[in-house]
Amino acid sequence: MDGFDLIIFDCDGVLVDSEIIAADVESKLLTEAGYPISVEEMGERFAGMTWQNILFQVEREASIPIPASLLDKSERLLDLRLEQEVQAISGAETAISRLKLKRCICSNSGSARLDMMLGKVGLKPLFAPHIFSAKDLGPDRVKPKPDIFLHGARQMGVSPDRAVVVEDSVHGIHAARAAGMRVIGFTGASHTYPAHADKLTDAGAETVISRMSDLPGVVAALAEWEGVL
């Protein structure tokens, strides 16, 4: 491979430090519903998953009824917290500006939330209008399915094998690999945990970084190396 034509960013936990806020909100709601779980465990087990899919998994595991109202309650509480607290990942703006590639965002978060978060932290102008939500494709097409990454590549006019993805979650890496893309893992957000990098590598990340400042150099190095997909 002699280079990339497109870099695709996940949003939560890669561009904005939102996963730790979501883990806090969701751990409290699940604990109140009879499924005790810590913020740390939420981050390790469920980062990158939609709240709806988390609830489905909890119901299967614990055989406890989860009230339907919990779905909307979490969304309301999380939006309030994000509007007040979310911050950009340190160094993201500078790193993005140094990359001379087409770029877009492919996220499991809804379009309205993406717009709010990216606008709040000042990163929206770097990507708009190329900000894509898996939820816009349909409820059954979120990561770890590859649909959103394939959609993003089509919208940007780039073949999947000419794209590199930056992801912080196992589910996101599985999705990118299934789309035929190369992946860089990222562990620089507040929800990271001791085995985070190892899990991303096991899922298929070719390398893992913990600082956004390292991203341009790593992209350049990968572009010169013909990795095996």
C-alpha positions in Angstrom: 0.0 0.0 0.0 1.4 3.4 -1.0 -0.8 5.5 1.2 -4.3 6.2 2.4 -7.0 8.3 0.8 -9.3 8.7 3.8 -9.0 8.7 7.6 -12.2 7.9 9.5 -12.6 8.9 13.1 -15.0 7.4 15.7 -16.3 10.3 17.8 -17.0 9.2 21.4 -13.7 8.4 23.2 -11.6 9.4 20.1 -12.6 13.1 19.4 -14.6 13.9 22.5 -14.1 12.6 26.0 -17.7 11.4 26.3 -17.5 7.7 27.1 -16.6 8.3 30.8 -19.7 10.5 31.2 -21.9 7.9 29.5 -20.5 5.2 31.7 -21.3 7.2 34.8 -24.9 7.8 33.8 -25.5 4.3 32.6 -23.8 2.5 35.6 -26.1 4.4 38.0 -29.2 3.5 36.0 -28.3 -0.1 35.7 -27.4 -0.4 39.4 -30.8 1.2 40.3 -32.5 -1.3 38.1 -31.0 -4.3 39.9 -27.8 -4.8 37.9 -24.9 -3.5 40.0 -22.0 -2.3 37.8 -19.2 0.2 38.3 -18.2 3.0 36.0 -15.0 1.2 35.2 -16.7 -2.0 34.3 -19.1 -0.1 32.0 -16.2 1.3 30.1 -14.4 -2.0 29.8 -17.4 -4.1 28.8 -19.7 -1.8 26.9 -17.7 1.2 25.4 -18.7 1.6 21.8 -22.1 0.0 22.1 -25.4 1.7 21.9 -27.4 2.0 25.1 -30.2 -0.1 23.6 -27.8 -2.9 22.8 -26.3 -2.7 26.3 -29.8 -3.1 27.8 -30.5 -6.1 25.5 -27.2 -7.7 26.7 -27.9 -7.0 30.4 -31.4 -8.6 30.1 -29.9 -11.7 28.5 -27.2 -12.0 31.1 -29.1 -11.3 34.2 -32.6 -12.3 33.3 -34.0 -9.2 34.9 -36.7 -7.1 33.3 -35.4 -3.7 32.2 -38.1 -1.1 32.1 -38.6 0.5 28.7 -38.5 3.9 30.3 -34.8 3.4 31.0 -34.0 3.9 27.4 -35.4 7.4 27.2 -34.3 8.3 30.7 -30.6 7.6 29.9 -30.7 9.6 26.7 -32.2 12.7 28.5 -29.7 12.5 31.4 -26.8 11.9 29.1 -27.6 14.8 26.8 -27.8 17.1 29.8 -24.5 15.9 31.2 -22.7 16.1 27.8 -24.0 19.6 27.1 -22.4 20.7 30.4 -19.3 18.6 30.7 -18.0 17.1 27.4 -14.5 18.2 26.3 -12.4 17.5 23.3 -9.7 14.9 23.5 -6.4 16.6 24.2 -4.5 17.4 21.0 -7.2 16.3 18.7 -7.6 19.6 16.8 -3.9 19.9 16.2 -3.5 16.3 15.1 -6.4 16.5 12.7 -5.1 19.7 11.1 -1.8 18.0 10.4 -3.3 15.2 8.4 -3.5 15.9 4.7 -6.2 13.3 3.9 -9.9 13.3 3.3 -11.6 12.8 6.7 -14.9 12.0 8.1 -16.6 10.8 11.3 -18.5 7.5 11.6 -20.2 7.1 14.9 -22.9 5.1 16.7 -24.1 8.3 18.3 -27.2 10.0 16.9 -26.8 13.0 14.5 -28.2 15.5 17.0 -25.8 14.5 19.8 -22.9 14.5 17.4 -23.8 18.0 16.3 -24.1 19.2 19.9 -20.8 17.6 21.1 -18.7 18.6 18.1 -20.1 22.1 18.1 -19.4 22.5 21.8 -15.8 21.5 21.6 -15.1 23.3 18.4 -14.3 20.3 16.2 -17.3 20.5 13.9 -15.8 22.8 11.3 -13.0 20.3 10.7 -15.4 17.6 9.5 -18.8 19.1 8.5 -20.7 18.0 6.5 -18.9 14.6 6.6 -20.3 13.5 9.9 -22.2 10.2 9.7 -24.3 8.4 12.3 -25.0 4.7 12.1 -28.4 5.4 13.6 -29.4 7.2 10.5 -28.9 3.9 8.5 -31.3 2.0 10.8 -31.5 0.5 14.3 -29.8 -2.8 13.3 -26.9 -1.3 11.5 -24.7 0.1 14.3 -21.2 -1.1 15.1 -19.9 -3.9 15.4 -21.6 -4.2 12.0 -19.4 -2.6 9.3 -22.3 -0.6 7.7 -21.4 2.9 8.9 -17.8 2.6 7.8 -18.8 1.3 4.4 -21.3 4.2 4.2 -18.7 6.7 5.1 -16.3 5.5 2.5 -19.0 5.6 -0.2 -19.9 9.1 0.7 -16.3 10.2 0.5 -15.7 8.4 -2.8 -13.0 6.1 -1.4 -12.5 2.4 -1.6 -12.5 0.7 1.9 -9.0 -0.7 1.5 -7.7 2.9 1.1 -9.1 4.0 4.4 -7.7 4.0 7.9 -9.9 4.2 11.0 -9.2 5.5 14.5 -11.2 3.6 17.1 -11.3 3.3 20.9 -13.5 0.3 21.3 -13.4 -3.4 20.5 -16.8 -3.2 18.8 -15.6 -0.4 16.6 -12.5 -2.2 15.6 -14.5 -5.3 14.7 -16.7 -3.1 12.5 -13.8 -1.4 10.7 -12.0 -4.7 10.1 -15.2 -6.2 8.8 -15.4 -3.3 6.4 -11.9 -4.1 5.1 -10.2 -1.1 6.6 -7.0 -0.8 8.6 -7.3 0.4 12.2 -5.4 2.4 14.8 -6.5 1.9 18.3 -6.8 4.9 20.7 -6.6 4.7 24.5 -6.2 8.4 25.4 -9.7 9.1 26.8 -10.7 9.0 30.4 -12.5 5.7 30.2 -9.4 3.8 29.4 -8.5 0.7 31.6 -5.3 -1.4 32.2 -6.0 -4.0 29.5 -7.5 -1.5 27.0 -4.6 -1.5 24.5 -4.3 -5.3 24.6 -8.0 -5.7 23.8 -7.8 -3.3 20.9 -4.8 -5.2 19.5 -6.5 -8.5 19.9 -9.6 -7.1 18.1 -7.5 -6.2 15.1 -5.9 -2.8 15.6 -2.5 -2.7 13.9 -1.1 -0.3 16.5 -2.4 1.5 19.5 -1.7 5.1 20.6 -2.6 6.9 23.8 -1.8 10.5 22.6 -3.4 12.3 19.6 -0.1 14.0 18.9 1.2 10.6 17.8 -1.5 10.1 15.2 0.0 11.9 12.1 3.3 10.0 12.5 1.6 6.6 12.9 -0.7 7.2 9.9 2.4 8.0 7.8 4.2 4.9 9.0 1.3 2.6 8.4 0.8 4.1 4.9 4.3 2.8 4.0 3.8 -0.6 5.4 1.8 -3.2 3.6 -0.1 -4.7 6.5 -2.1 -7.9 6.1 -5.8 -7.3 6.4 
